[in-house]
Amino acid sequence: MSLAADARNLGAAEPLMRIDDLTIRFKLGQGLSGIMSDQPKHLDAVDRVSLDIRKGEVLGLVGESGSGKTTLGKAILRLYDAHQGSISFRGTDITRLRGSSLKALRRDLQMIFQDPASSLNPRQTVRTVLATPLLLHRICRPDEVDRKVDEILTQVGLSPTFRSRFPHELSGGQLQRVAIGRALTLSPDLIVADEAVSKLDVSVRSQILNLFRDIQDELGTTMVFITHDLHVARYLCHRIGVMYFGKLLELGPTNEIYENPRHPYTEALLGTLKPTVKDDPDVPVEEAGEAYNPTGETVGCRYYARCPYRVDQCKTAHPPLEDISDEHKVACYEWRRIGQR
């Protein structure tokens, strides 16, 4: 079944996770000895994002560095506290969980990091890496650990002989397979993969992407796949959310995003801005300027300074994320003009 057909089928499912009006705020430095005390005091790395994650889907988050996609991914796993808004998982608000309740949640929500070498303890063997979560969460009895470790290694395409190896004895692709295996040990409902193939060679990257696809097909594991590589997102993801400086600018089925982008930033990311745009008198053309610094005091569209379609309204208020079809949402006042090009 194609990703497009999968996305339509998954659209009828109840969301596994619901993110509503979420803001993640970080304090900024005060400058040298308070000299720059008139500068903004905080940064909204994720700014009022609302998003559903459907059970069994792979949702891609794409955007340039600094877009907020990794911060959103970590917030989903409760690695960052929300300044505003809520996160519901399987119908329960998890935004303020603490202590044992949060620890129990960790079993269901797992993360695969960008650099497997830095996310694995160099002093632990592969067996210890995989056995630790099994024992910590009492997934199996101690005398069953080796059998379970072997199953996991086989599942991610490694021989059980890898049990005794240390991280420095593994290649980049093998390390990432171990990291994926560690995430799978707890049979989580949701995995966040943060640039999980960006540090791999091209040939190895395709193997790991195929592994992700096989895992999703066989286990039905829900994934949030964070990437700056649009080719990766197109291959793996059912839906794609486009982020820019903390804002979700466009969201829709993968094929729809690629074939019919409606936000100028998505259009630019995909390289579909046509040269003839400069010849159209109805499209204001400006040199790309600096993007807004998304502090709590920021007003207007984040993409205003770089946008060839901007109008006066864009400077005064960031556009809401609105439905333009059953599955396609966009935050742009001028999306109809973009769709005509």
N, C-alpha and C positions, 0 to 999 in steps of 0.2 A: 504494500500500500504506500502511496506517495505521502510526502510530508504535508502537502496541501490537504489531501483527504484525511490524514490523521488529525490535522489542526481543526478541521470542521467537526470531526467526531468528538474530539476532546472538548470542543466548545460547549457541548451540552452537559459536560460533567460539572459537578459541584466543585468549586475551587478548593484545592488543598490548603492554600494560604491566601489570605486577603490582606493587602497592605492599603491603608487608608490615610491619606493626607500626612504621610510620614516626613518628618524633618529631622535630620541628624546635624547637630550644630557643634562646632568646635570653637574654642576661644582662640583669639589671635594675640600675638605679643603686643606689648604696649610701646614698642620703639625704644630708643636709647634713653634710659633714665626718664621715661615719660615724656620726652620731647614731642613725640608724635601722638600725644594723647587725643588729638582730634580725629585720628584714623579709626576706621571700623573696629569694633571690639570682638567680632565673631564672624565665622564663616559657615554658611549653610551648604555643607557638602552634598547633602540630599535635601531637596527643597520641595516639600508638599507633594510627594509622589504617591499616587494611588494606582494599584496594580493587583490583578488576580493572577495566581499561579495555579494552573489546572493539574489535577492528578494525572500522572502518566505522560506529561509533556516535557519537551526540552525547550525552555524559554531562553533565548539569547539576549544578552544585554551588550550593546555595542556603543562605541563612541571613542573619542580621542582620550589621551591621557588627561586625567583631571576632570573627567566628565561626571564622576560620582558613582560609576557602576560597581567598583570594588567596595566602596563604602556601603552602598545599598546591599550588596551581597553579604557583607559582614553583619549588617543590621538585621537581615533576615535570620541569621544564626544567633542573634542576641549577643554578638561580640561588641556592639556599640549600643548604648542606650538612646532611646528616642527623646528628642526635645519636644516633639509634638507628633500627634497622630497615633495610630495603633497598628499592630500586627496580629492577625488572628490565624491560628494554625488548627486545622480540623475543627473549626467552629469555636475555638477557645482563644480568648485574648491572652497573648503571651508577652505583651509589651513590658509588663512590670514584674515578671516572675523573678524570684530570687531563691537562693539556697537549694534545698533538695528538689523543689519543683523544677528549677532551671536545670539541675543536674540530670533529672529524668528526661527532660526535653532533649538533651545533648545526644541521646541515643538515636533519636529520630531525625536529627539535622546534622549533616556532616559537610566538611569542606575539603576540597582538593586544591592545594596551593600551586602557585606559578612555578616555584623552584623546588622540586622534590628533594634536592640535596640539602637545602637549608631547613626543610620541614621534617626531616628524619634525623634522629639522634645518631651521630656518627659512631658512638660507642655501643650501639645495640645491634644485634644481628637481626636479620629479616624475621626470624621466628619471634624474637622479643617484640619487635614492632607490631606484628600482627596478633600476637598472643595477649598483649597488654590490654587492649579494649575488650577482648573476649572475657578475660578474668575480671577486669574492673567492673564490667556490667553483668557478670555472671551469665554469659550467653551459653556456656557449656561447662561441664565439670573439668577439673584440671587434667584428668586422664584422657579427655577427649580433645584437648587443645591441639596436639600434633596432627590429628586427623583433620580437624577443622582448618588449620593453617595450610595443610596440603591442598584441601579443596579450594581455598581462596587463591592460592598460587596458581593452581590449574585454571581457575576461572579467569584470571587476568593474563593467561598465556605464558606462565613461567613454570619451570620444572620444580617439583618439591625439593630437589637438591639445593635450591637457592636458600633454604631455611638457615643454613649456617653462615651465609655470607654477610659481610658488613657493607654499608652504603658505598664506601670508597672502592669496593670491588665490582660495582655495577655500572653499566652505561646509563646515559640519561634516560633512554627509553625504559630500561629495566627499573630504574629508580621510580619513574612515574607509574609504572605498573604496580610496584609495591605500595605507592601512595594511594592509588586507586583501590587496591586490595584492602588497605587499612580502613578506608572509608566504607567499604562494603561489609566489613566484619560485623557491623551492628545491624545490617539490613535496614538502613535508614529509609524514611519516606521521602526525604528531600536531600539532594546533594547540590552544593554550590561549588562549581569548578571555576577557579579564578585564573584565566589565561593559562590553562593547564597544558597547552601544547606550544606555547610561544617560545620556549627555550629549547625546543627539540629540532633536530635536523629535519629537513623536508620529508625524507623517506620514512623516518621514524614517526613523524607527525601523522602521516596518513594511517599508519598502523594503530596509533593510539586513538585517533578519531574513530576508526572502525571498531575498536574495542569499546569505546563509549557507546557507539550505536548498538553494538551487540548486547551490551549490558542493559540498555534501555529497552531493547526489543524483548529480551528474555525475562527481565525482572520487572519491567514496567516502572522503574525508578524515576521519580520526578527530578528534573535537573534544571538549575539555573546556570547557564554557560556564559561566562563573562569573557569577551574577546574584543580585540581591536581589528581582527582579521575577518573581513566580510565574507571571504570565500569559506572560511571555517563555519561561520554562522549559517551560511546558505546550505551547506552540506548537512549540518547536524540538527538544526533547530526547527521546531514547528512554528513558533512565533518569534518575532524580534521586537525588542524595545530599544529605541534610539535615545541615548542620553547626552546632554550637553550642559556642563556647569551646574549639575545638581538637578536639572529638570528632565522629566520624561517628555520628549518632543513628539515621538511617533511610536505607535504600537500596532502591530497587525500580523497576519499570517506571512510567513517568509516569502512566498512567491508574490504576494501582493506588495510587500515592501520593496522588493527588487524590481517588479514590473511596473508599479504605479506609485512611486514615492510622492508624498504630498507635502513634505516639509522641505524647505530649501537646504537645511543641513543634511538631511538624509540624501537629497539629490546630489549634494556636493560630495558626500562620503562615497556614493556609488559612482561618481565621475560622470553623471548624466547631465550636468549643466552644459548646455549647448553654446558654442561660440556666438550663435546668432542672437543670444540674449542682449548683447551690446547694441544690436541694431534695432531693438524694439523700443520705441519711444514711450511705451506704457510701463516699462520696467526701469525704475531708477537704478542707475549703475554707479556704485561707489567703490573705491579701493577698499579692500578688506582691512578693517581696523582692529583695534584691540577688543577682545570680548569683555563683557561686563565682569567685574569682580563680584561674585555672588555672595555678598554679605547679607546680613539680615536687613540692611537698609536699601538693598537693591530694588529698583522698580523697573518695569519694562521688560521686553523680551530679551532673554539672554543672548540671542543670536543677532540682536539689532545691528551691532556695529559691522557685522560681516555679511548682512543679508541684502541681496540685490532687489528683493521684493518689498522692502520695508516701507511702511507708511507712518504717518504721525501717531496713530493709535498704538503702534508697536513700542513707542518710546515711553508711554505712560503706564502700561499695565501688561504683564506677561499673559499671553492668551491661555485660556483654559484648554484642557485636553477634551476634545469633543468627538462624538461619533460621526464619521462620514460614511460608514456602511456598517453592516452587522458586526464585523470583526475588526474594522480599521478605525483607529483613533489618531488624531493629530492636534497639536497645540500650535496653531498658526492662523492669524486673521485672514491671510491671503492664500489659503490652500487651494481655492478654486482656480486662481490664476496659474498656480504651479501645475495643476492637473491638466491644464489646457496646452501645456508646452510639449 
